[in-house]
C-alpha cells in the first residue's frame, strides 16, 4: 500500500466517522422529538402508542359508520344521482 492509498483510506475513514456522528445526532434529535411531542422514551413505546391510536381510530370510524346507517334508515336518505 503506497502513501496515496493510505491517505485515501484515511480520508474515507474520516468521512465515515463524520457521517456516523451526523446519524447519531439525527437519531438523538428524533428521540428527543418523540419524548417532547408524544411522551415516548423510545421507538418501541412510540409503536405501542401508534397501534393504540390506530385501534381507537378504527373504533371511532365504526361508530361513525353505525350512526350514519342509523341516520340513513331513520330519515330515509336516498341517492339523488
N, C-alpha and C positions, 0 to 999 in steps of 0.2 A: 504494500500500500504506500503510495507516494504522498508527498506533503499536500498536494492539491486535493487528493481524495480524502485525506484526514480533515482538511479544512471544510470540505463539502459535507462530510459526515457530521462534523461539529456544528455547522450551521443548521443542518437538518435536525439534530438533537435539540438545539436551542429553540428552533421554531416549534418543535413538538411540545417542548416544555411550556412555551408561551400559550399555545393552543389549549393545553391541558389546564393551565391556570385560568384562561378565559372561560372554559367549560365549567370548571369548578365554581367560578364566580357566578355564572348564569344559573347553575343549579342552586346555589345559596340564595340568589335573588328569588327564584321561583318558589323555593321552600318558604322563604320569608313572606312572599305574597300569599301562599296557601294559608299560613298561620294568620296573617293580618286580615285577609279578605274572607276566609272561610272557617277559621278556627281549627285548622287541621295541622297536626305536627309533622305529618309525613304523607307520602303518596298513598300508602295503604289506608290511612284514615280518610283521605280525600275520595278514594274509590268507594269506600263504605258509605260515605255521605252522598256521593253521586248516585249509588244504587238505591239508597233510601229515597232520594228526591225523585228518581225515575219511577219508583213504585208509587209514591204519593201522586205524581203526575198522572199515572195510569188510573189510579183510583178516582181522582177528580174528573178525568176525562170520561170515565164510565158513568159517574153520577150525572155529568152534563148530558151524556147521550140518553140516559134513562129519563131525565127531566124533559129533554126535547121530545122524546117519544110520547111522554105523557101529555105535553102541551099540544102536540100534533093531533093526538087522539081526542083530547078534550075540546079543542077548538076546531077540529076537522079542517086542518090546513091541507090544501091541495096544491100541487104544482100548477102554476099558471102558464106554463110554456105552450 
